[in-house]
Amino acid sequence: MSSHHKIDYVEFPSTDLKASKIFFNRVFGWGFMDYGPDYASFSGEGINGGFYTSALKGSVATGSALVVIYSNNIEETAKQVQQAGGKIVKDIFSFPGGRRFHFTEPGGTEFAVWSE
């Protein structure tokens, strides 16, 4: 159920929509609903959203917002990201409250994973 004035949905660009869907399903268990050849949505993953085909990519270096995913085992998640075709762009580092790393998924958009 949507809540008034709360973030309800996010959309991410992907240069390879099929590869993005396979990656997020394989690493994080996300399921997708296709809406034509250039859009796929996901739900039940903390926030609902979707991926759309784009020549552009979301990157912190170019001012994009960074979406951070929680993990109970950050080392295992980093390993799964790489095995599924993701690229670690910032190795695991400590920050006040935990540790995190940044990665790009096969469609090019940057995400992060954190753990306590």
Secondary structure in CASP SS format (residue, H / E / C, confidence):
PFRMAT SS
TARGET T0000
AUTHOR 0000-0000-0000
METHOD secondary structure of the structure
MODEL  1
M C 1.00
S C 1.00
S C 1.00
H C 1.00
H C 1.00
K C 1.00
I C 1.00
D C 1.00
Y E 1.00
V E 1.00
E E 1.00
F E 1.00
P E 1.00
S E 1.00
T C 1.00
D C 1.00
L H 1.00
K H 1.00
A H 1.00
S H 1.00
K H 1.00
I H 1.00
F H 1.00
F H 1.00
N H 1.00
R H 1.00
V H 1.00
F H 1.00
G C 1.00
W C 1.00
G C 1.00
F C 1.00
M E 1.00
D E 1.00
Y C 1.00
G C 1.00
P C 1.00
D C 1.00
Y E 1.00
A E 1.00
S E 1.00
F E 1.00
S C 1.00
G C 1.00
E C 1.00
G C 1.00
I C 1.00
N E 1.00
G E 1.00
G E 1.00
F E 1.00
Y E 1.00
T E 1.00
S C 1.00
A C 1.00
L C 1.00
K C 1.00
G C 1.00
S C 1.00
V H 1.00
A H 1.00
T H 1.00
G C 1.00
S C 1.00
A C 1.00
L C 1.00
V E 1.00
V E 1.00
I E 1.00
Y E 1.00
S C 1.00
N C 1.00
N C 1.00
I H 1.00
E H 1.00
E H 1.00
T H 1.00
A H 1.00
K H 1.00
Q H 1.00
V H 1.00
Q H 1.00
Q H 1.00
A C 1.00
G C 1.00
G C 1.00
K E 1.00
I E 1.00
V E 1.00
K E 1.00
D E 1.00
I E 1.00
F E 1.00
S E 1.00
F E 1.00
P C 1.00
G C 1.00
G E 1.00
R E 1.00
R E 1.00
F E 1.00
H E 1.00
F E 1.00
T E 1.00
E C 1.00
P C 1.00
G C 1.00
G C 1.00
T C 1.00
E E 1.00
F E 1.00
A E 1.00
V E 1.00
W E 1.00
S E 1.00
E C 1.00
END
